[in-house]
Amino acid sequence: MTEKLTDRSALQPLLSNDWELDEERDAISKRFVFEDFVEAFGWMTSVAIAAEKMKHHPEWFNVYRTVKVNLTTHDCSGLSALDVQLAQTMDQMAG
């Protein structure tokens, strides 16, 4: 089972990069906006491949060029190191 994130200092760089903390759900979220639908979908495809390799999948919603992402780990009912890692990967892939 994945362990809940106890050292919250790993969240600071993410929160400084437009991620938001949802304390009620113990989750982080971010809205990514791309040039168009194809760019958004391409990014989602790249992230999906990385997430599958991690065996950690995002909750996300796509409308045209906008992708809203929520990250939390259901196994531990809150944030884990996997969420931090996936958020960092998403930011890198978004450029």
DSSP file with accessible surface (Angstrom, degrees, kcal/mol):
  #  RESIDUE AA STRUCTURE BP1 BP2  ACC     N-H-->O    O-->H-N    N-H-->O    O-->H-N    TCO  KAPPA ALPHA  PHI   PSI    X-CA   Y-CA   Z-CA
    1    1 A M              0   0  187      0, 0.0     2,-0.2     0, 0.0    75,-0.0   0.000 360.0 360.0 360.0 141.5    0.0    0.0    0.0
    2    2 A T        -     0   0   41      1,-0.1     2,-0.3    78,-0.0    71,-0.0  -0.503 360.0-123.9 -74.3 138.9    1.2    3.5   -0.8
    3    3 A E        -     0   0  169     -2,-0.2    78,-0.5     1,-0.1    73,-0.1  -0.624  23.3-109.5 -88.4 143.5    2.0    5.7    2.2
    4    4 A K  B     -A   80   0A  99     -2,-0.3     2,-0.4    76,-0.1    76,-0.3  -0.387  40.4-101.2 -66.9 142.6    0.4    9.1    2.7
    5    5 A L        +     0   0   24     74,-3.7    74,-0.1     1,-0.2    -1,-0.1  -0.533  46.2 168.2 -69.3 117.2    2.6   12.1    2.2
    6    6 A T        +     0   0  133     -2,-0.4     2,-1.1     1,-0.2    -1,-0.2   0.774  63.2  67.8-100.8 -34.0    3.7   13.3    5.6
    7    7 A D    >   -     0   0  102      1,-0.2     3,-0.9     2,-0.0    -1,-0.2  -0.752  62.3-177.1 -89.2  99.7    6.5   15.7    4.6
    8    8 A R  G >>  +     0   0   90     -2,-1.1     3,-1.7     1,-0.2     4,-0.5   0.480  61.3  93.0 -79.8  -0.5    4.5   18.5    2.8
    9    9 A S  G >4 S+     0   0   73      1,-0.3     3,-1.0     2,-0.2    -1,-0.2   0.805  75.0  67.5 -63.8 -25.2    7.6   20.4    1.8
   10   10 A A  G <4 S+     0   0   37     -3,-0.9     4,-0.5     1,-0.2    -1,-0.3   0.718  93.9  59.7 -66.5 -18.3    7.6   18.6   -1.5
   11   11 A L  G <> S+     0   0    4     -3,-1.7     4,-2.8     1,-0.2     3,-0.3   0.749  83.6  81.5 -80.6 -23.2    4.4   20.4   -2.4
   12   12 A Q  H <X S+     0   0  114     -3,-1.0     4,-2.0    -4,-0.5     5,-0.2   0.897  91.0  47.2 -54.6 -49.9    5.9   23.9   -2.1
   13   13 A P  H  4 S+     0   0   82      0, 0.0     4,-0.3     0, 0.0    -1,-0.3   0.882 114.4  49.3 -61.6 -33.3    7.5   24.0   -5.6
   14   14 A L  H >4>S+     0   0    5     -4,-0.5     5,-2.1    -3,-0.3     3,-1.5   0.928 109.4  50.0 -69.2 -44.4    4.2   22.7   -7.1
   15   15 A L  H ><5S+     0   0   53     -4,-2.8     3,-0.8     1,-0.3    -1,-0.2   0.833 108.1  54.8 -64.9 -29.0    2.1   25.3   -5.2
   16   16 A S  T 3<5S+     0   0   95     -4,-2.0    -1,-0.3    -5,-0.3    -2,-0.2   0.587 104.4  57.3 -76.1 -11.0    4.5   27.9   -6.6
   17   17 A N  T < 5S-     0   0   72     -3,-1.5    -1,-0.2    -4,-0.3    -2,-0.1  -0.239 130.8 -85.3-115.3  39.2    3.8   26.6  -10.1
   18   18 A D  T < 5S+     0   0  120     -3,-0.8    13,-0.3     1,-0.3     2,-0.2   0.493  84.2 136.0  76.7   5.2    0.0   27.1  -10.0
   19   19 A W      < -     0   0    5     -5,-2.1     2,-0.4    -6,-0.1    -1,-0.3  -0.624  42.4-148.3 -75.8 147.9   -1.0   23.8   -8.4
   20   20 A E  E     -B   29   0B 125      9,-3.0     9,-2.2    -2,-0.2     2,-0.5  -0.942   6.6-129.5-120.3 143.6   -3.7   24.3   -5.7
   21   21 A L  E     -B   28   0B  60     -2,-0.4     2,-0.8     7,-0.2     7,-0.2  -0.767  10.6-161.9 -93.3 128.0   -4.2   22.3   -2.5
   22   22 A D  E  >> -B   27   0B  59      5,-3.4     5,-1.9    -2,-0.5     4,-1.2  -0.888   9.5-177.7-106.2  93.4   -7.6   20.9   -1.8
   23   23 A E  T  45S+     0   0  158     -2,-0.8    -1,-0.1     1,-0.2     5,-0.0   0.806  77.1  62.8 -66.2 -28.3   -7.3   20.2    1.9
   24   24 A E  T  45S+     0   0  189      1,-0.2    -1,-0.2    -3,-0.1    -2,-0.0   0.899 119.4  24.8 -63.3 -40.4  -10.8   18.8    2.1
   25   25 A R  T  45S-     0   0   96     -3,-0.4    -1,-0.2     2,-0.1    -2,-0.2   0.482 104.5-124.1 -97.6  -8.4   -9.9   16.0   -0.3
   26   26 A D  T  <5S+     0   0   17     -4,-1.2    47,-0.3     1,-0.2     2,-0.3   0.989  71.7 123.0  53.0  61.5   -6.2   16.0    0.5
   27   27 A A  E   < -B   22   0B   1     -5,-1.9    -5,-3.4    45,-0.1     2,-0.3  -0.904  57.3-133.0-141.6 165.6   -5.5   16.5   -3.2
   28   28 A I  E     -BC  21  71B   0     43,-2.1    43,-3.2    -2,-0.3     2,-0.3  -0.936  23.1-172.2-122.0 151.8   -3.8   18.9   -5.6
   29   29 A S  E     +BC  20  70B  11     -9,-2.2    -9,-3.0    -2,-0.3     2,-0.3  -0.969   8.3 178.9-142.7 156.8   -5.2   20.4   -8.8
   30   30 A K  E     - C   0  69B  19     39,-1.9    39,-2.9    -2,-0.3     2,-0.6  -0.980  22.7-135.3-155.6 149.6   -4.2   22.4  -11.7
   31   31 A R  E     - C   0  68B 160    -13,-0.3     2,-0.4    -2,-0.3    37,-0.2  -0.943  20.4-163.8-109.6 118.9   -5.7   23.8  -14.9
   32   32 A F  E     - C   0  67B  13     35,-3.2    35,-2.9    -2,-0.6     2,-0.5  -0.896   1.9-165.0-102.6 133.9   -3.6   23.4  -18.0
   33   33 A V  E     - C   0  66B  62     -2,-0.4    33,-0.2    33,-0.2     2,-0.2  -0.981   8.9-174.2-122.9 128.4   -4.4   25.5  -21.1
   34   34 A F        -     0   0   11     31,-2.7    31,-0.1    -2,-0.5     3,-0.1  -0.573  40.2 -99.1-113.8 175.9   -2.9   24.6  -24.5
   35   35 A E  S    S-     0   0  141     -2,-0.2     2,-0.3     1,-0.1    30,-0.1   0.867  95.6 -23.2 -64.1 -39.9   -3.0   26.2  -28.0
   36   36 A D  S  > S-     0   0   65     29,-0.1     4,-2.1    28,-0.1     5,-0.2  -0.928  76.2 -79.6-159.6-178.4   -5.8   23.9  -29.2
   37   37 A F  H  > S+     0   0   87     -2,-0.3     4,-3.1     1,-0.2     5,-0.3   0.889 122.0  55.1 -62.2 -42.0   -7.5   20.6  -28.8
   38   38 A V  H  > S+     0   0  109      1,-0.2     4,-2.6     2,-0.2    -1,-0.2   0.923 109.5  46.8 -62.1 -42.5   -4.8   18.6  -30.6
   39   39 A E  H  > S+     0   0   88      2,-0.2     4,-2.3     1,-0.2    -1,-0.2   0.926 114.0  48.2 -65.2 -42.7   -2.0   19.9  -28.3
   40   40 A A  H  X S+     0   0    0     -4,-2.1     4,-2.4     2,-0.2    -2,-0.2   0.938 114.1  45.9 -62.0 -45.4   -4.1   19.2  -25.2
   41   41 A F  H  X S+     0   0  111     -4,-3.1     4,-2.4     2,-0.2    -2,-0.2   0.892 110.9  52.7 -67.6 -38.3   -4.9   15.7  -26.4
   42   42 A G  H  X S+     0   0   34     -4,-2.6     4,-2.3    -5,-0.3    -1,-0.2   0.917 110.3  48.3 -61.8 -42.6   -1.3   15.0  -27.3
   43   43 A W  H  X S+     0   0   13     -4,-2.3     4,-2.7     1,-0.2     5,-0.2   0.933 110.5  51.3 -62.7 -44.4   -0.2   16.1  -23.8
   44   44 A M  H  X S+     0   0   23     -4,-2.4     4,-2.8     1,-0.2    -2,-0.2   0.897 109.2  51.3 -60.7 -39.0   -2.9   13.9  -22.2
   45   45 A T  H  X S+     0   0   65     -4,-2.4     4,-1.9     2,-0.2    -1,-0.2   0.933 111.1  47.0 -64.0 -45.2   -1.6   11.0  -24.3
   46   46 A S  H  X S+     0   0   59     -4,-2.3     4,-2.0     1,-0.2    -2,-0.2   0.917 114.3  47.2 -62.6 -43.4    2.0   11.5  -23.2
   47   47 A V  H  X S+     0   0    0     -4,-2.7     4,-3.3     1,-0.2     5,-0.2   0.904 107.6  57.0 -65.2 -39.7    0.9   11.9  -19.6
   48   48 A A  H  X S+     0   0   42     -4,-2.8     4,-2.4    -5,-0.2    -1,-0.2   0.904 106.9  48.8 -59.5 -40.3   -1.3    8.8  -19.8
   49   49 A I  H  X S+     0   0   96     -4,-1.9     4,-1.9     2,-0.2    -1,-0.2   0.937 114.0  45.4 -65.7 -45.1    1.8    6.7  -20.9
   50   50 A A  H  X S+     0   0   19     -4,-2.0     4,-1.7     1,-0.2    -2,-0.2   0.918 113.2  50.7 -63.9 -41.8    3.9    8.0  -18.1
   51   51 A A  H  X>S+     0   0    1     -4,-3.3     5,-2.3     1,-0.2     4,-1.0   0.896 107.7  52.9 -64.1 -39.4    1.1    7.5  -15.6
   52   52 A E  H ><5S+     0   0  111     -4,-2.4     3,-0.6    -5,-0.2    -1,-0.2   0.912 107.3  51.5 -64.0 -40.2    0.6    3.9  -16.7
   53   53 A K  H 3<5S+     0   0  172     -4,-1.9    -1,-0.2     1,-0.3    -2,-0.2   0.857 113.7  44.9 -63.7 -33.5    4.3    3.2  -16.2
   54   54 A M  H 3<5S-     0   0   35     -4,-1.7    -1,-0.3     2,-0.2    -2,-0.2   0.604 105.8-131.7 -80.5 -15.7    3.9    4.7  -12.7
   55   55 A K  T <<5S+     0   0  165     -4,-1.0     2,-0.4    -3,-0.6    -3,-0.2   0.888  73.6 114.8  58.6  40.9    0.7    2.7  -12.1
   56   56 A H      < -     0   0   15     -5,-2.3    -2,-0.2    -6,-0.1    -1,-0.2  -0.951  49.7-163.2-143.2 119.4   -0.8    6.0  -10.9
   57   57 A H        -     0   0  101     -2,-0.4     2,-0.1    -3,-0.1    -9,-0.1  -0.860  10.4-132.1-116.9 138.8   -3.6    7.6  -12.8
   58   58 A P        -     0   0   21      0, 0.0     2,-0.6     0, 0.0    13,-0.2  -0.380  13.9-127.2 -80.8 159.2   -4.9   11.2  -12.7
   59   59 A E  E     +D   70   0B  54     11,-2.3    11,-3.1    -2,-0.1     2,-0.3  -0.930  48.6 164.1 -94.8 125.2   -8.5   12.4  -12.4
   60   60 A W  E     -D   69   0B  63     -2,-0.6     2,-0.4     9,-0.2     9,-0.2  -0.991  31.6-157.1-148.7 158.5   -8.8   14.8  -15.3
   61   61 A F  E     -D   68   0B 119      7,-2.2     7,-2.8    -2,-0.3     2,-0.5  -1.000  12.0-161.0-137.5 130.0  -11.4   16.6  -17.4
   62   62 A N  E     +D   67   0B  50     -2,-0.4     2,-0.4     5,-0.2     5,-0.2  -0.954  14.4 171.8-120.2 129.1  -10.8   18.0  -20.9
   63   63 A V  E >   -D   66   0B 113      3,-2.4     3,-2.6    -2,-0.5     2,-0.2  -0.958  67.6 -60.3-133.0 113.7  -12.8   20.6  -22.8
   64   64 A Y  T 3  S-     0   0  141     -2,-0.4   -23,-0.1     1,-0.3   -28,-0.1  -0.245 124.1  -7.1  50.5-104.9  -11.3   21.7  -26.0
   65   65 A R  T 3  S+     0   0  101     -2,-0.2   -31,-2.7   -30,-0.1     2,-0.4   0.364 118.4  87.4-103.0   7.1   -7.9   23.2  -25.1
   66   66 A T  E <   -CD  33  63B  34     -3,-2.6    -3,-2.4   -33,-0.2     2,-0.5  -0.905  50.7-172.0-112.5 134.4   -8.2   23.0  -21.3
   67   67 A V  E     -CD  32  62B   0    -35,-2.9   -35,-3.2    -2,-0.4     2,-0.5  -0.988   7.3-160.6-125.0 120.0   -7.3   20.1  -19.1
   68   68 A K  E     -CD  31  61B  71     -7,-2.8    -7,-2.2    -2,-0.5     2,-0.4  -0.894  14.9-164.1 -99.8 125.5   -8.3   20.2  -15.4
   69   69 A V  E     -CD  30  60B   0    -39,-2.9   -39,-1.9    -2,-0.5     2,-0.4  -0.923  13.7-173.1-117.5 136.5   -6.3   17.7  -13.3
   70   70 A N  E     -CD  29  59B  24    -11,-3.1   -11,-2.3    -2,-0.4     2,-0.5  -0.998   9.8-165.9-122.9 131.4   -6.9   16.4   -9.8
   71   71 A L  E     +C   28   0B   1    -43,-3.2   -43,-2.1    -2,-0.4     2,-0.3  -0.977  25.5 131.8-122.5 128.5   -4.3   14.3   -8.1
   72   72 A T        -     0   0   13     -2,-0.5     2,-0.7   -45,-0.2     7,-0.2  -0.944  50.7-115.8-159.4 160.7   -4.8   12.2   -5.0
   73   73 A T  B >>> -E   78   0C   3      5,-2.3     5,-2.0   -47,-0.3     3,-0.8  -0.914  16.7-165.6-110.1 111.9   -4.0    8.6   -4.1
   74   74 A H  G >45S+     0   0  124     -2,-0.7     3,-0.7     1,-0.2    -1,-0.2   0.834  84.3  66.4 -66.0 -31.6   -7.0    6.5   -3.4
   75   75 A D  G 345S+     0   0  105      1,-0.3    -1,-0.2     2,-0.1   -71,-0.1   0.804 117.1  25.4 -59.4 -32.2   -5.0    3.7   -1.8
   76   76 A C  G <45S-     0   0   14     -3,-0.8    -1,-0.3     2,-0.3    -2,-0.2   0.277 107.0-119.5-116.1   8.5   -4.0    6.0    1.1
   77   77 A S  T <<5S+     0   0   96     -3,-0.7     2,-0.3    -4,-0.5    -3,-0.2   0.896  84.7  30.9  55.9  44.7   -7.0    8.4    1.0
   78   78 A G  B   <S-E   73   0C   0     -5,-2.0    -5,-2.3   -74,-0.0    -2,-0.3  -0.988 102.9 -25.6 168.3-167.7   -4.8   11.4    0.3
   79   79 A L        +     0   0    0     -2,-0.3   -74,-3.7    -7,-0.2     2,-0.3  -0.421  53.1 175.9 -72.2 143.6   -1.6   12.8   -1.2
   80   80 A S  B >>  -A    4   0A   0    -76,-0.3     4,-1.4    -2,-0.1     3,-0.9  -0.851  49.5 -93.6-134.8 174.8    1.4   10.5   -1.7
   81   81 A A  H 3> S+     0   0   64    -78,-0.5     4,-2.7    -2,-0.3     5,-0.2   0.807 122.1  65.4 -60.3 -28.4    4.8   10.9   -3.3
   82   82 A L  H 3> S+     0   0   42      1,-0.2     4,-2.6     2,-0.2    -1,-0.3   0.877  98.7  51.8 -62.7 -37.0    3.2    9.5   -6.5
   83   83 A D  H <> S+     0   0    0     -3,-0.9     4,-2.5     2,-0.2    -1,-0.2   0.919 110.3  48.0 -65.9 -42.4    1.1   12.6   -6.8
   84   84 A V  H  X S+     0   0   10     -4,-1.4     4,-2.4     2,-0.2    -2,-0.2   0.944 113.4  48.0 -61.9 -46.4    4.1   14.8   -6.4
   85   85 A Q  H  X S+     0   0   94     -4,-2.7     4,-2.2     1,-0.2    -2,-0.2   0.920 113.3  46.5 -62.3 -44.0    6.0   12.8   -9.0
   86   86 A L  H  X S+     0   0    0     -4,-2.6     4,-2.7     2,-0.2    -1,-0.2   0.908 111.2  52.2 -68.4 -38.5    3.1   12.8  -11.5
   87   87 A A  H  X S+     0   0    0     -4,-2.5     4,-2.5     2,-0.2    -1,-0.2   0.925 110.1  49.0 -61.8 -43.4    2.5   16.5  -11.0
   88   88 A Q  H  X S+     0   0   89     -4,-2.4     4,-2.4     2,-0.2    -1,-0.2   0.917 111.2  50.0 -62.1 -41.9    6.2   17.2  -11.7
   89   89 A T  H  X S+     0   0   27     -4,-2.2     4,-2.6     2,-0.2    -2,-0.2   0.920 109.9  50.6 -62.3 -43.9    6.0   15.0  -14.8
   90   90 A M  H  X S+     0   0    0     -4,-2.7     4,-1.7     1,-0.2    -2,-0.2   0.923 110.5  48.9 -60.6 -45.4    2.9   16.9  -16.0
   91   91 A D  H  X S+     0   0   23     -4,-2.5     4,-0.8     1,-0.2    -1,-0.2   0.922 112.0  48.8 -61.9 -43.2    4.6   20.2  -15.6
   92   92 A Q  H >< S+     0   0  150     -4,-2.4     3,-0.8     1,-0.2    -2,-0.2   0.919 112.3  47.9 -62.6 -43.8    7.7   19.1  -17.5
   93   93 A M  H 3< S+     0   0   81     -4,-2.6    -1,-0.2     1,-0.2    -2,-0.2   0.785 107.6  55.9 -70.2 -25.5    5.6   17.7  -20.4
   94   94 A A  H 3<        0   0   39     -4,-1.7    -1,-0.2    -5,-0.2    -2,-0.2   0.659 360.0 360.0 -78.9 -15.9    3.6   20.9  -20.6
   95   95 A G    <<        0   0  103     -4,-0.8    -3,-0.2    -3,-0.8    -2,-0.1   0.752 360.0 360.0  82.2 360.0    6.8   22.9  -21.0
